[in-house]
Amino acid sequence: MSTGDNRRSPQKSTTAAATGGKAPETSDEPVGGVLPVKKTARPAAKTAGDGARTASSSNGSAKSNGNAAPAKSNGGATPAKKAAAAKVTTPAKAAKSTTSTTRPAVKSAARSETAKVEASVLGRKTTTLPRATSLAKARRPVTAIRQKRNWGAISLYVLTGLIAVGIVVYGAWPSLSKIGQKSWQQQADSISGIHDYLKTNPEWFKYDPNVGNHKAGTLTYPIYPPVGGVHNPTWQNCMGNVYNAQIPNEQAVHSLEHGTVWITYNPSLPQDQIAKLVKKVQGREMMMMSPYPDLDSPISLQAWGYQLKVDNADDKRIDQFINALRVNASQEPQAGCSGGITDTGTVPLDLAGTGM
């Protein structure tokens, strides 16, 4: 009985060894407790050695029991060699499989590291997001920081500019104010009732080459009060002078030549009317006033070449005449009115011998 039992045991061991030698090729069962895919070549070789030793011990057992033939019939050491060869080559394939499996992980890790570096260079917070997402966030346009405006400096520049413009306008105002305005001749022509003798009687104002414009003694004029022509060498003072008596025509015409407006009035004019005329003349350069006996109108205004007769001191045309013709209507624009004669009377003074 015991002998029979011993004979069956080697056969079972041999079969197990033979089967164990072929198991790695046909089954995914672990050999020696370790999966071949996850083991390297060295552990696989060790496992093959263990299988060989197991087979050897089984054969030894068979010999001791006098049953060596079954071991030979089962191929002896051939199954062990096959198992060893299978176990040696299989881990290499497993290593290759492992390498191919880990390559995407390595690439992913590399991309993650690249994203981290790019994010740190761009000043972004490091994240473990995928590379595409990290780059998309890193490349977003940075919103510009609005700087605070220096309103003090801006106000200073604006104020300086306004001052400069004001200076320019102030300097150019005399010229700018005349833009679009009528000339003094046009203003004079627009006055109702004015008489322009320069147009109607230009011969009165011609220069006489024999005597010039100056002539001593008493002179006659086409109209009275006269508005121009040959005159006395001495002018009547016209610095806003108000004369209470008649003045010589010859000296008055000389004053007109300098640009003076001469207001004459009939001595019968009411005193309040005379007072209004005085306010328009007194103290004003290039103006003078005197009574004129036998005047055919209450008031008559004269400038070089122009005359206007009115009935009342409140007539607005008086101011229009003064504003248009004072200084402008002149034969000698640069001449003054001071230094003239202030004496009254009808006979002109002959001061040629005195050097005046």
Order of alpha helices (4+ residues) and beta strands (2+ residues): alpha-alpha-alpha-alpha-alpha-alpha-alpha-beta-alpha-beta-alpha-beta-alpha-beta-beta-beta-alpha
